[in-house]
C-alpha cells in the first residue's frame, strides 16, 4: 500500500486529506492512502520518514514550508528560487526531493481575472506561501510589495503605513496570513478597506470559510474576490502528478 500525507502543525482541519480521500474513492484508487503527519516541531520529521513504510510523498503546510528544506536531498529549481517547498517526492532510492506547487495553483487561478490595469500587488504576510505568490507575480510581470507587522529588509510596507493612496495604487491584494481562518472568522488583515474599488482583486489563500471577512469587505466595495479553494485543488493535482504513483 502506497502512503502519502500532509506534514504540518495543527492540521486536523486539513483540505488535503479530505480532497485525496474523495479523489481515491471517485477514481477507484485502492492502492494508496493519505494521512496527516501533525508534528510539534520540524526535528520530528526524520522519524516520520524512517518509521512510515511505503511513504511515497508528502504535502507540506504551515509552518514547515521553509524549515523542511535542510532535511531534503534535493530541491527542484523552482522551489529553490522560491525558497519554500510544499510537495516532497520520495524516490525509489529513498531520496527526498522538494517541489513547489503553490506557484502553479496561484498563477492558474488568478490569470483569468487579470486586466491591463492590474500592475501592482500587495502581499500580506511573509511566510512560505507568500514567497510562492511573489514568484508567480514576477512571472506574470506584476510588481509587488510585501506587507508585514514589522519593518525589516525586503518589506515594502507595515500595516500601519498603508495609506489610501497605497491601496489605490496596488489593485491586487493577496492575503497570505492565517487571519480569518475558521474558527476565527471575525479576524482580517488590518488594511484601509475604504480605499478598495471595483478595480481591485482581493485574493485570500484561505478556503475555510469560503468567504472570509477580508473578502466580504472587498465585496462591499465591489472588488473581484477569490478564495483559496481552486488554488488548492490545482496544486493538489500537480502534487499527484509529481508523485506519479
TORLUM-146555 format. One line per 2 residues: number of its first residue (from 1); their letters; for each residue x, y, z of N, C-alpha, C, O. Coordinates in Angstrom, 1 decimal. Example, Ala and Ser with C-alpha at 12.3 -4.5 7.8 and 13.67 -1.06 7.14 Angstrom:
<rs>
1	as	13.2/-5.7/7.8/12.3/-4.5/7.8/13.2/-3.3/7.8/14.2/-3.3/8.5 | 12.8/-2.2/7.1/13.7/-1.1/7.1/12.9/0.0/7.9/13.4/1.1/8.0
</rs>
This chain:
<rs>
1	xx	0.8/-1.2/0.0/0.0/0.0/0.0/0.9/1.3/0.0/1.7/1.4/0.9 | 0.7/2.1/-1.0/1.5/3.4/-1.1/0.9/4.3/0.0/-0.3/4.4/0.1
3	xx	1.8/5.1/0.6/1.3/6.1/1.6/1.7/7.5/1.2/2.8/7.7/0.7 | 0.8/8.4/1.3/1.0/9.8/1.1/0.5/10.5/2.3/-0.2/10.0/3.2
5	xx	0.9/11.8/2.5/0.4/12.5/3.7/0.7/14.0/3.6/1.3/14.5/2.7 | 0.2/14.7/4.7/0.4/16.1/4.9/1.2/16.3/6.1/0.9/15.8/7.2
7	xx	2.3/17.1/5.9/3.2/17.5/7.0/2.8/18.9/7.5/2.8/19.8/6.7 | 2.5/19.0/8.8/2.1/20.4/9.2/2.0/20.4/10.7/2.3/19.4/11.4
9	xx	1.4/21.5/11.2/1.1/21.6/12.7/-0.3/22.0/12.9/-0.8/23.0/12.2 | -1.1/21.4/13.8/-2.5/21.7/14.0/-3.3/21.6/12.7/-3.9/22.6/12.3
11	xx	-3.2/20.5/12.0/-3.8/20.3/10.7/-5.0/19.4/10.6/-5.3/18.9/9.5 | -5.7/19.3/11.7/-6.9/18.4/11.7/-7.9/18.9/10.7/-8.7/18.1/10.2
13	xx	-7.9/20.2/10.5/-8.9/20.8/9.6/-8.6/20.6/8.1/-9.4/21.0/7.2 | -7.4/20.0/7.8/-6.8/20.0/6.5/-7.7/19.7/5.3/-8.5/18.8/5.3
15	xx	-7.5/20.5/4.3/-8.1/20.3/3.0/-7.6/19.0/2.3/-8.4/18.2/1.7 | -6.3/18.8/2.4/-5.6/17.8/1.6/-6.1/16.4/1.8/-6.4/15.6/0.9
17	xx	-6.3/16.0/3.1/-6.7/14.7/3.4/-8.1/14.4/2.9/-8.3/13.3/2.3 | -9.0/15.3/3.1/-10.4/15.1/2.6/-10.4/15.1/1.0/-11.1/14.3/0.4
19	xx	-9.6/15.9/0.4/-9.5/16.0/-1.0/-9.0/14.7/-1.6/-9.6/14.2/-2.6 | -7.9/14.2/-1.1/-7.4/12.9/-1.7/-8.2/11.7/-1.3/-8.3/10.8/-2.2
21	xx	-8.9/11.7/-0.2/-9.8/10.6/0.2/-10.9/10.5/-0.9/-11.2/9.4/-1.4 | -11.4/11.7/-1.2/-12.5/11.7/-2.2/-12.0/11.3/-3.6/-12.7/10.6/-4.3
23	xx	-10.8/11.9/-3.9/-10.2/11.5/-5.2/-10.0/10.0/-5.4/-10.4/9.4/-6.4 | -9.5/9.4/-4.3/-9.2/8.0/-4.4/-10.5/7.2/-4.5/-10.6/6.2/-5.3
25	xx	-11.6/7.6/-3.8/-12.9/7.0/-4.0/-13.4/7.1/-5.4/-13.8/6.2/-6.0 | -13.4/8.4/-5.9/-14.0/8.7/-7.2/-13.3/8.0/-8.3/-13.9/7.5/-9.3
27	xx	-11.9/7.9/-8.2/-11.1/7.3/-9.3/-10.8/5.9/-9.0/-9.9/5.3/-9.7 | -11.4/5.3/-8.0/-11.2/3.8/-7.7/-9.7/3.5/-7.5/-9.2/2.5/-8.0
29	xx	-9.0/4.4/-6.8/-7.6/4.2/-6.5/-7.5/3.5/-5.1/-7.8/4.1/-4.1 | -7.2/2.2/-5.1/-7.3/1.4/-3.9/-5.9/1.1/-3.3/-5.8/0.6/-2.2
31	xx	-4.9/1.5/-4.0/-3.5/1.1/-3.6/-2.8/2.2/-2.8/-1.6/2.1/-2.5 | -3.5/3.3/-2.5/-2.8/4.5/-1.9/-3.7/5.0/-0.8/-4.9/5.2/-0.9
33	xx	-3.0/5.4/0.3/-3.7/6.1/1.4/-3.1/7.5/1.6/-2.0/7.7/1.2 | -3.8/8.3/2.3/-3.3/9.7/2.6/-3.7/10.0/4.1/-4.8/9.9/4.5
35	xx	-2.7/10.4/4.8/-2.9/10.7/6.2/-2.2/12.0/6.7/-1.3/12.5/6.0 | -2.6/12.5/7.8/-1.9/13.7/8.4/-0.8/13.3/9.2/-0.8/12.4/10.1
37	xx	0.4/14.0/9.1/1.5/13.9/10.0/1.6/15.2/10.7/2.3/16.2/10.2 | 1.0/15.3/11.9/0.9/16.5/12.6/2.0/16.5/13.7/1.9/15.8/14.6
39	xx	3.0/17.4/13.4/4.1/17.4/14.4/4.3/18.7/15.0/4.1/19.8/14.4 | 4.8/18.7/16.2/5.0/19.9/17.0/6.2/20.7/16.5/6.2/22.0/16.5
41	xx	7.3/20.0/16.1/8.5/20.7/15.6/9.1/19.9/14.5/8.9/18.7/14.3 | 9.8/20.6/13.6/10.3/20.0/12.4/11.4/18.9/12.7/11.6/18.1/11.8
43	xx	12.0/19.0/13.8/13.0/18.0/14.1/12.4/16.6/14.2/13.2/15.6/14.3 | 11.1/16.5/14.3/10.4/15.2/14.3/10.2/14.6/12.9/9.8/13.4/12.8
45	xx	10.5/15.4/11.9/10.3/15.0/10.5/11.1/13.7/10.1/10.5/12.8/9.5 | 12.4/13.6/10.4/13.1/12.4/10.0/12.6/11.1/10.6/12.6/10.1/9.9
47	xx	11.9/11.2/11.8/11.4/9.9/12.3/10.1/9.5/11.5/9.8/8.3/11.4 | 9.4/10.4/10.9/8.3/10.1/10.1/8.8/9.3/8.8/8.2/8.3/8.4
49	xx	9.9/9.9/8.2/10.5/9.2/7.1/10.9/7.8/7.4/10.7/6.9/6.7 | 11.6/7.7/8.6/12.1/6.4/9.0/11.1/5.4/9.3/11.2/4.2/9.0
51	xx	10.0/5.8/10.0/9.0/4.9/10.6/7.8/4.6/9.7/7.0/3.8/10.1 | 7.7/5.3/8.6/6.5/5.1/7.8/6.8/4.3/6.5/7.4/4.8/5.6
53	xx	6.4/3.1/6.6/6.7/2.1/5.5/5.9/2.5/4.2/4.7/2.9/4.3 | 6.6/2.5/3.1/5.9/2.8/1.8/5.5/4.2/1.6/4.6/4.5/0.8
55	xx	6.1/5.1/2.4/5.8/6.5/2.2/6.4/7.0/0.9/7.6/6.9/0.6 | 5.5/7.5/0.0/5.9/7.9/-1.4/6.0/9.4/-1.6/6.7/9.9/-2.5
57	xx	5.3/10.2/-0.8/5.3/11.6/-1.0/4.5/12.3/0.1/3.7/11.8/0.9 | 4.8/13.6/0.2/4.1/14.5/1.3/3.8/15.8/0.7/4.5/16.4/-0.2
59	xx	2.7/16.4/1.1/2.4/17.8/1.0/2.9/18.5/2.3/3.0/17.8/3.3 | 3.3/19.7/2.2/3.9/20.4/3.4/3.1/21.7/3.5/2.9/22.5/2.6
61	xx	2.6/22.0/4.8/1.9/23.2/5.0/2.5/23.9/6.2/3.5/23.6/6.7 | 1.8/25.0/6.6/2.3/25.9/7.7/2.6/25.0/8.9/1.8/24.1/9.2
63	xx	3.7/25.2/9.6/4.7/26.3/9.4/6.0/25.7/8.9/7.1/26.2/9.2 | 6.0/24.7/8.1/7.2/23.9/7.7/7.7/24.1/6.3/8.6/23.4/5.9
65	xx	7.1/24.9/5.5/7.4/25.0/4.1/8.9/25.5/3.8/9.5/25.1/2.8 | 9.4/26.3/4.7/10.8/26.7/4.6/11.8/25.9/5.4/12.8/25.5/4.9
67	xx	11.4/25.6/6.6/12.3/24.9/7.5/12.5/23.4/7.1/13.4/22.8/7.7 | 11.7/22.9/6.3/11.9/21.5/5.8/13.0/21.3/4.9/13.6/20.2/4.7
69	xx	13.4/22.4/4.2/14.4/22.3/3.1/15.7/21.7/3.5/16.2/20.9/2.7 | 16.3/22.0/4.7/17.6/21.4/5.0/17.5/19.9/5.2/18.6/19.2/5.1
71	xx	16.3/19.3/5.3/16.2/17.9/5.5/16.1/17.1/4.2/16.1/15.9/4.2 | 16.0/17.9/3.1/15.8/17.2/1.8/17.1/16.9/1.1/18.1/17.6/1.3
73	xx	17.1/15.9/0.2/18.3/15.6/-0.5/18.5/16.5/-1.7/19.6/16.7/-2.2 | 17.4/16.9/-2.3/17.4/17.8/-3.5/16.2/18.7/-3.5/15.1/18.3/-3.1
75	xx	16.4/19.9/-4.1/15.2/20.8/-4.2/15.1/21.2/-5.7/16.1/21.7/-6.2 | 14.0/21.0/-6.2/13.7/21.4/-7.6/14.0/22.9/-7.8/13.9/23.7/-6.9
77	xx	14.4/23.3/-9.0/14.9/24.6/-9.3/13.9/25.7/-8.9/14.3/26.7/-8.3 | 12.7/25.5/-9.3/11.6/26.5/-9.0/11.5/26.6/-7.5/11.4/27.8/-7.0
79	xx	11.4/25.5/-6.8/11.2/25.6/-5.3/12.4/26.3/-4.7/12.3/27.0/-3.7 | 13.6/26.0/-5.2/14.8/26.7/-4.7/14.8/28.2/-4.9/15.1/29.0/-4.0
81	xx	14.3/28.6/-6.1/14.2/30.0/-6.4/13.1/30.7/-5.4/13.3/31.8/-5.0 | 12.1/30.0/-5.1/11.0/30.5/-4.2/11.5/30.5/-2.8/11.2/31.4/-2.1
83	xx	12.2/29.5/-2.4/12.7/29.3/-1.0/11.7/28.7/-0.1/11.7/28.8/1.1 | 10.8/27.9/-0.7/9.8/27.2/0.0/9.3/25.9/-0.7/9.3/25.9/-2.0
85	xx	9.0/24.9/0.0/8.6/23.6/-0.5/7.3/23.2/0.0/7.0/23.3/1.2 | 6.3/22.8/-0.9/5.1/22.3/-0.3/4.7/20.9/-0.8/3.6/20.4/-0.5
87	xx	5.7/20.3/-1.6/5.5/18.9/-2.1/6.8/18.2/-2.0/7.8/18.7/-2.5 | 6.8/17.0/-1.4/8.0/16.2/-1.4/7.7/14.9/-2.0/6.8/14.2/-1.8
89	xx	8.6/14.5/-2.9/8.6/13.2/-3.6/9.7/12.3/-2.9/10.8/12.8/-2.8 | 9.3/11.1/-2.6/10.3/10.1/-2.1/10.6/9.1/-3.2/9.7/8.4/-3.6
91	xx	11.8/9.2/-3.7/12.2/8.4/-4.9/12.3/6.9/-4.5/12.3/6.5/-3.3 | 12.4/6.1/-5.5/12.6/4.6/-5.3/13.9/4.3/-4.5/13.9/3.4/-3.7
93	xx	14.9/5.2/-4.6/16.1/5.0/-3.8/16.0/5.7/-2.4/17.0/5.7/-1.7 | 14.8/6.2/-2.1/14.6/6.8/-0.8/15.1/8.2/-0.6/15.2/8.8/0.5
95	xx	15.4/8.9/-1.7/15.8/10.3/-1.7/14.6/11.2/-1.6/13.5/10.9/-2.1 | 14.8/12.3/-0.8/13.7/13.3/-0.7/13.9/14.5/-1.6/14.9/15.2/-1.5
97	xx	12.9/14.7/-2.5/13.1/15.8/-3.5/11.9/16.8/-3.2/10.8/16.4/-3.2 | 12.3/18.1/-3.1/11.3/19.1/-2.8/10.8/19.9/-4.0/11.6/20.2/-4.9
99	xx	9.5/20.2/-4.1/8.9/20.9/-5.2/8.0/22.0/-4.6/7.7/22.0/-3.4 | 7.6/23.0/-5.4/6.6/23.9/-5.0/5.5/24.0/-6.0/5.7/24.3/-7.2
101	xx	4.3/23.6/-5.6/3.1/23.7/-6.5/2.2/24.8/-6.1/1.2/25.1/-6.8 | 2.5/25.6/-5.1/1.7/26.8/-4.7/1.7/27.8/-5.9/0.7/28.3/-6.2
103	xx	2.9/28.0/-6.5/3.0/29.0/-7.5/2.1/28.6/-8.7/1.5/29.5/-9.3 | 2.1/27.3/-9.1/1.3/26.9/-10.2/-0.2/27.1/-9.9/-0.9/27.6/-10.7
105	xx	-0.6/26.7/-8.7/-2.0/26.9/-8.3/-2.5/28.3/-8.3/-3.6/28.6/-8.7 | -1.6/29.2/-7.7/-2.0/30.6/-7.7/-2.1/31.2/-9.1/-3.0/31.9/-9.4
107	xx	-1.0/31.0/-9.9/-1.0/31.6/-11.2/-2.2/31.2/-12.1/-2.8/32.1/-12.7 | -2.5/29.9/-12.1/-3.6/29.4/-12.9/-4.9/30.0/-12.4/-5.8/30.2/-13.2
109	xx	-5.0/30.2/-11.1/-6.3/30.7/-10.5/-6.5/32.2/-10.8/-7.6/32.6/-11.1 | -5.5/33.0/-10.6/-5.7/34.4/-10.8/-5.7/34.9/-12.2/-6.3/35.9/-12.6
111	xx	-5.0/34.2/-13.1/-4.8/34.6/-14.5/-6.1/35.1/-15.2/-6.1/36.1/-15.8 | -7.2/34.3/-15.1/-8.4/34.6/-15.8/-9.0/36.0/-15.4/-9.8/36.6/-16.1
113	xx	-8.6/36.5/-14.2/-9.2/37.7/-13.6/-8.4/38.9/-13.9/-8.8/40.1/-13.7 | -7.2/38.7/-14.5/-6.3/39.9/-14.6/-6.6/40.8/-15.8/-7.0/40.3/-16.9
115	xx	-6.6/42.1/-15.5/-6.9/43.1/-16.6/-5.6/43.9/-16.8/-4.7/43.8/-16.0 | -5.6/44.8/-17.8/-4.4/45.6/-18.1/-4.0/46.5/-16.9/-2.8/46.7/-16.7
117	xx	-5.0/46.9/-16.1/-4.6/47.9/-15.0/-4.0/47.2/-13.8/-3.6/47.8/-12.9 | -4.0/45.8/-13.8/-3.5/45.1/-12.6/-2.0/45.0/-12.7/-1.4/44.0/-13.1
119	xx	-1.3/46.1/-12.3/0.1/46.2/-12.5/0.9/46.0/-11.1/2.1/45.6/-11.1 | 0.2/46.3/-10.0/0.9/46.3/-8.7/0.1/45.5/-7.7/-1.1/45.6/-7.7
121	xx	0.8/44.8/-6.9/0.2/43.9/-5.9/0.8/44.1/-4.5/1.9/44.5/-4.3 | -0.1/43.9/-3.5/0.4/43.9/-2.1/0.2/42.4/-1.6/-0.8/41.8/-1.8
123	xx	1.3/41.9/-1.1/1.3/40.5/-0.5/1.3/40.7/1.0/2.2/41.2/1.6 | 0.2/40.3/1.6/0.0/40.4/3.1/0.6/39.1/3.7/0.1/38.0/3.5
125	xx	1.7/39.3/4.5/2.3/38.2/5.2/3.6/37.8/4.4/3.8/38.2/3.3 | 4.5/37.2/5.2/5.9/36.9/4.6/6.3/35.4/4.8/7.5/35.1/4.7
127	xx	5.3/34.5/5.0/5.7/33.1/5.2/6.0/32.4/3.9/6.1/33.0/2.8 | 6.0/31.1/4.0/6.4/30.3/2.8/5.4/30.4/1.6/5.9/30.5/0.5
129	xx	4.1/30.5/1.9/3.2/30.7/0.8/3.4/32.0/0.1/3.3/32.1/-1.1 | 3.7/33.1/0.8/3.8/34.4/0.2/5.0/34.4/-0.7/5.0/35.2/-1.7
131	xx	6.0/33.6/-0.5/7.2/33.6/-1.4/6.8/33.0/-2.8/7.2/33.4/-3.8 | 5.9/32.0/-2.7/5.4/31.4/-4.0/4.6/32.4/-4.7/4.6/32.4/-6.0
133	xx	3.8/33.2/-4.0/2.9/34.2/-4.6/3.8/35.2/-5.3/3.5/35.6/-6.5 | 4.9/35.6/-4.6/5.8/36.6/-5.2/6.4/36.1/-6.5/6.5/36.8/-7.5
135	xx	6.8/34.9/-6.4/7.5/34.2/-7.6/6.5/34.3/-8.8/6.9/34.6/-9.9 | 5.2/33.9/-8.5/4.2/33.9/-9.6/3.9/35.3/-10.2/3.8/35.4/-11.4
137	xx	3.8/36.2/-9.3/3.6/37.6/-9.7/4.7/38.1/-10.6/4.4/38.7/-11.6 | 5.9/37.8/-10.3/7.1/38.1/-11.1/6.9/37.5/-12.5/7.2/38.2/-13.5
139	xx	6.5/36.3/-12.5/6.4/35.6/-13.8/5.2/36.2/-14.6/5.3/36.2/-15.9 | 4.3/36.8/-14.0/3.1/37.4/-14.6/3.4/38.9/-15.0/2.6/39.6/-15.6
141	xx	4.6/39.4/-14.6/5.0/40.8/-14.9/4.3/41.8/-14.0/4.2/42.9/-14.4 | 3.9/41.3/-12.8/3.2/42.2/-11.9/4.2/42.6/-10.7/4.8/41.7/-10.1
143	xx	4.4/43.9/-10.5/5.3/44.2/-9.4/4.6/44.1/-8.1/3.4/44.3/-8.0 | 5.3/43.8/-7.0/4.6/43.5/-5.7/5.5/44.1/-4.6/6.7/44.4/-4.7
145	xx	4.8/44.3/-3.5/5.4/44.7/-2.2/4.9/43.8/-1.1/3.7/43.5/-1.1 | 5.7/43.4/-0.2/5.3/42.7/1.0/4.8/43.7/2.1/5.3/44.8/2.2
147	xx	3.7/43.2/2.8/3.2/44.0/3.9/3.4/43.1/5.2/3.0/41.9/5.2 | 4.0/43.7/6.2/4.2/42.9/7.4/4.0/43.8/8.6/3.9/45.0/8.5
149	xx	3.9/43.1/9.8/3.6/43.9/11.0/4.8/44.8/11.3/4.7/45.9/11.8 | 6.0/44.3/11.1/7.2/45.0/11.4/8.1/45.3/10.2/8.2/44.5/9.2
151	xx	8.7/46.5/10.2/9.6/46.9/9.1/10.9/46.1/9.2/11.5/46.0/10.2 | 11.3/45.4/8.1/12.6/44.8/8.0/13.0/44.8/6.6/12.2/45.2/5.7
153	xx	14.1/44.2/6.3/14.6/44.2/4.9/13.7/43.5/4.0/13.2/42.4/4.3 | 13.4/44.1/2.8/12.5/43.4/1.9/11.0/43.7/2.1/10.2/43.2/1.3
155	xx	10.7/44.3/3.2/9.3/44.6/3.4/9.0/46.0/2.9/9.6/47.0/3.2 | 8.0/46.1/2.0/7.6/47.4/1.4/6.8/48.3/2.4/7.1/49.5/2.4
157	xx	5.9/47.7/3.1/5.0/48.5/4.0/4.8/47.7/5.3/4.7/46.4/5.3 | 4.5/48.4/6.3/3.9/47.8/7.5/2.4/48.1/7.4/2.0/49.0/6.7
159	xx	1.6/47.4/8.2/0.2/47.6/8.1/-0.1/49.1/8.5/-1.1/49.7/8.0 | 0.6/49.6/9.5/0.4/51.0/9.9/0.7/52.0/8.9/0.3/53.1/8.9
161	xx	1.6/51.6/7.9/2.0/52.6/6.9/1.1/52.6/5.6/1.4/53.3/4.6 | 0.1/51.7/5.6/-0.8/51.6/4.4/-1.7/52.8/4.4/-2.6/52.9/5.2
163	xx	-1.6/53.6/3.3/-2.5/54.8/3.2/-3.5/54.5/2.1/-3.4/53.4/1.4 | -4.5/55.4/1.9/-5.4/55.2/0.9/-4.8/55.2/-0.5/-5.1/54.4/-1.4
165	xx	-3.7/56.0/-0.6/-3.0/56.1/-1.9/-2.3/54.8/-2.3/-2.3/54.3/-3.4 | -1.7/54.2/-1.2/-1.1/52.9/-1.4/-2.1/51.8/-1.9/-1.8/51.1/-2.9
167	xx	-3.2/51.8/-1.3/-4.3/50.8/-1.7/-4.8/51.1/-3.1/-5.0/50.2/-3.9 | -4.9/52.4/-3.4/-5.4/52.7/-4.8/-4.4/52.3/-5.8/-4.8/51.9/-6.9
169	xx	-3.1/52.4/-5.5/-2.1/52.1/-6.5/-1.9/50.6/-6.7/-1.6/50.1/-7.8 | -2.2/49.8/-5.6/-2.0/48.4/-5.7/-3.3/47.7/-5.8/-4.1/47.5/-4.8
171	xx	-3.7/47.3/-7.0/-5.0/46.8/-7.3/-5.2/45.3/-7.2/-6.2/44.8/-7.6 | -4.1/44.7/-6.8/-4.3/43.3/-6.4/-3.8/43.2/-4.9/-2.7/43.6/-4.6
173	xx	-4.6/42.6/-4.1/-4.2/42.4/-2.7/-4.4/40.9/-2.3/-5.5/40.4/-2.4 | -3.3/40.3/-1.9/-3.4/38.9/-1.6/-3.1/38.6/-0.1/-2.1/39.0/0.4
175	xx	-4.0/37.9/0.5/-3.9/37.6/2.0/-3.2/36.3/2.1/-3.8/35.2/1.8 | -1.9/36.3/2.5/-1.2/35.0/2.8/-1.0/34.8/4.3/-0.2/33.9/4.7
177	xx	-1.7/35.5/5.1/-1.7/35.3/6.5/-2.8/34.3/6.9/-3.8/34.1/6.1 | -2.8/33.7/8.1/-3.9/32.9/8.5/-5.1/33.6/9.1/-6.1/33.0/9.6
179	xx	-5.0/35.0/9.1/-6.1/35.8/9.7/-7.4/35.6/9.0/-7.6/35.8/7.8 | -8.4/35.1/9.8/-9.7/34.9/9.2/-10.1/33.5/9.0/-11.2/33.1/8.6
181	xx	-9.1/32.6/9.3/-9.4/31.1/9.1/-10.3/30.7/10.2/-10.3/31.1/11.3 | -11.2/29.7/9.8/-12.1/29.1/10.8/-11.3/28.5/12.0/-10.3/27.9/11.7
183	xx	-11.7/28.7/13.2/-12.9/29.3/13.7/-12.9/30.8/14.0/-13.8/31.4/14.4 | -11.7/31.5/13.7/-11.6/32.9/14.0/-12.0/33.8/12.8/-11.3/34.6/12.2
185	xx	-13.3/33.6/12.5/-13.8/34.2/11.2/-14.1/35.7/11.3/-14.3/36.3/10.3 | -13.9/36.3/12.5/-14.1/37.7/12.6/-12.8/38.5/12.4/-12.8/39.7/12.4
187	xx	-11.7/37.7/12.3/-10.4/38.4/12.1/-10.2/38.7/10.6/-10.7/38.0/9.7 | -9.4/39.7/10.4/-9.0/40.0/9.0/-7.7/41.0/9.1/-7.5/41.6/10.1
189	xx	-6.9/41.0/8.0/-5.8/41.9/8.0/-6.2/43.3/8.1/-7.3/43.7/7.6 | -5.4/44.1/8.8/-5.8/45.5/9.1/-5.3/46.4/8.0/-4.2/47.0/8.1
191	xx	-6.1/46.6/7.0/-5.8/47.4/5.8/-6.9/48.5/5.7/-8.0/48.2/6.1 | -6.7/49.6/4.9/-7.7/50.6/4.7/-8.7/50.1/3.7/-8.6/50.5/2.5
193	xx	-9.7/49.3/4.1/-10.7/48.7/3.1/-11.5/49.8/2.4/-12.0/49.5/1.3 | -11.6/50.9/3.0/-12.5/52.0/2.4/-11.9/52.5/1.1/-12.6/53.1/0.3
195	xx	-10.6/52.2/0.8/-10.0/52.6/-0.4/-10.1/51.6/-1.5/-9.6/51.9/-2.7 | -10.7/50.5/-1.3/-10.8/49.4/-2.3/-11.9/49.8/-3.2/-13.0/50.3/-2.8
197	xx	-11.7/49.5/-4.5/-12.7/49.9/-5.5/-13.0/48.7/-6.4/-12.5/47.6/-6.2 | -13.9/48.9/-7.4/-14.2/47.8/-8.3/-13.1/47.5/-9.3/-13.2/46.6/-10.1
199	xx	-12.0/48.2/-9.2/-10.8/47.9/-10.0/-9.9/46.9/-9.3/-8.9/46.4/-9.9 | -10.2/46.5/-8.1/-9.3/45.7/-7.2/-9.7/44.2/-7.4/-10.8/43.8/-7.6
201	xx	-8.6/43.4/-7.2/-8.8/41.9/-6.9/-8.3/41.7/-5.5/-7.2/42.0/-5.2 | -9.2/41.1/-4.7/-8.8/40.6/-3.4/-8.7/39.1/-3.4/-9.7/38.4/-3.7
203	xx	-7.6/38.5/-3.2/-7.3/37.1/-3.2/-7.0/36.6/-1.8/-6.0/37.1/-1.3 | -7.7/35.6/-1.3/-7.4/35.1/0.0/-7.0/33.6/-0.1/-7.7/32.8/-0.7
205	xx	-5.8/33.3/0.4/-5.4/31.9/0.3/-6.2/31.0/1.2/-6.2/29.7/1.1 | -7.0/31.6/2.1/-7.8/30.8/3.0/-9.0/30.3/2.2/-9.5/30.9/1.3
207	xx	-9.5/29.0/2.5/-10.6/28.5/1.9/-11.8/28.1/2.8/-12.9/27.7/2.4 | -11.5/28.2/4.1/-12.5/27.9/5.2/-12.4/29.0/6.2/-11.5/29.0/7.0
209	xx	-13.4/29.9/6.2/-14.7/29.9/5.5/-14.5/30.3/4.0/-13.4/30.8/3.6 | -15.5/30.0/3.2/-15.4/30.3/1.7/-15.2/31.8/1.5/-14.5/32.2/0.6
211	xx	-15.9/32.5/2.3/-15.8/34.0/2.2/-15.4/34.6/3.6/-16.1/34.7/4.5 | -14.1/34.9/3.6/-13.5/35.4/4.8/-14.0/36.9/5.0/-14.6/37.5/4.1
213	xx	-13.7/37.4/6.2/-14.0/38.8/6.4/-13.3/39.7/5.4/-13.8/40.7/4.9 | -12.0/39.4/5.2/-11.2/40.1/4.2/-11.9/40.2/2.8/-12.0/41.2/2.2
215	xx	-12.5/39.0/2.4/-13.2/39.0/1.1/-14.5/39.7/1.2/-14.9/40.4/0.2 | -15.2/39.6/2.3/-16.5/40.2/2.5/-16.4/41.7/2.4/-17.1/42.4/1.7
217	xx	-15.3/42.3/3.0/-15.1/43.7/3.0/-14.7/44.2/1.6/-15.1/45.3/1.2 | -14.0/43.4/0.9/-13.7/43.7/-0.5/-14.9/43.7/-1.4/-15.1/44.6/-2.3
219	xx	-15.8/42.7/-1.2/-17.0/42.6/-1.9/-17.9/43.8/-1.7/-18.6/44.3/-2.6 | -17.9/44.3/-0.5/-18.7/45.5/-0.2/-18.3/46.7/-1.0/-19.1/47.7/-1.2
221	xx	-17.0/46.7/-1.5/-16.5/47.8/-2.3/-16.4/47.4/-3.8/-15.7/47.9/-4.6 | -17.2/46.3/-4.1/-17.3/45.8/-5.5/-16.0/45.3/-6.1/-15.9/45.3/-7.3
223	xx	-15.1/44.9/-5.3/-13.9/44.2/-5.8/-14.2/42.8/-6.3/-15.1/42.2/-5.8 | -13.3/42.3/-7.2/-13.4/40.9/-7.5/-12.8/40.1/-6.3/-11.7/40.5/-5.9
225	xx	-13.4/39.1/-5.9/-12.9/38.3/-4.7/-12.7/36.9/-5.1/-13.5/36.3/-5.8 | -11.6/36.3/-4.7/-11.2/34.9/-5.0/-10.7/34.3/-3.7/-9.8/34.8/-3.0
227	xx	-11.2/33.1/-3.4/-10.7/32.4/-2.2/-9.7/31.3/-2.6/-9.4/31.2/-3.8 | -9.1/30.6/-1.7/-8.0/29.7/-2.0/-8.4/28.3/-2.5/-7.5/27.5/-2.7
229	xx	-9.7/28.0/-2.6/-10.1/26.6/-2.9/-9.5/26.1/-4.3/-9.0/25.0/-4.3 | -9.7/26.9/-5.3/-9.3/26.4/-6.6/-7.8/26.3/-6.7/-7.3/25.3/-7.3
231	xx	-7.1/27.2/-6.0/-5.6/27.1/-6.0/-5.2/25.8/-5.3/-4.3/25.1/-5.8 | -5.9/25.4/-4.2/-5.6/24.2/-3.5/-5.8/23.0/-4.4/-5.0/22.0/-4.4
233	xx	-6.9/23.0/-5.1/-7.3/21.8/-5.9/-6.2/21.7/-7.0/-5.8/20.5/-7.3 | -5.8/22.8/-7.6/-4.8/22.7/-8.7/-3.5/22.2/-8.2/-2.8/21.4/-8.8
235	xx	-3.1/22.7/-7.0/-1.8/22.3/-6.5/-1.8/20.8/-6.0/-0.8/20.1/-6.1 | -3.0/20.4/-5.6/-3.1/19.0/-5.1/-2.9/18.1/-6.4/-2.2/17.1/-6.3
237	xx	-3.5/18.4/-7.5/-3.4/17.6/-8.7/-2.0/17.7/-9.2/-1.5/16.7/-9.7 | -1.4/18.8/-9.1/0.0/19.0/-9.6/0.9/18.1/-8.7/1.8/17.4/-9.2
239	xx	0.7/18.1/-7.4/1.5/17.2/-6.5/1.3/15.7/-6.9/2.2/14.9/-6.9 | 0.0/15.3/-7.2/-0.3/14.0/-7.5/0.5/13.6/-8.8/1.0/12.5/-8.9
241	xx	0.6/14.5/-9.7/1.4/14.2/-11.0/2.9/14.1/-10.7/3.6/13.3/-11.3 | 3.4/14.8/-9.7/4.8/14.7/-9.3/5.1/13.4/-8.6/6.1/12.8/-8.9
243	xx	4.1/12.9/-7.8/4.4/11.6/-7.1/4.3/10.5/-8.1/5.0/9.5/-7.9 | 3.5/10.6/-9.1/3.5/9.7/-10.2/3.3/8.3/-9.8/4.1/7.4/-10.1
245	x	2.3/8.0/-9.0/2.0/6.6/-8.5/1.2/5.8/-9.4/0.9/4.6/-9.2
</rs>
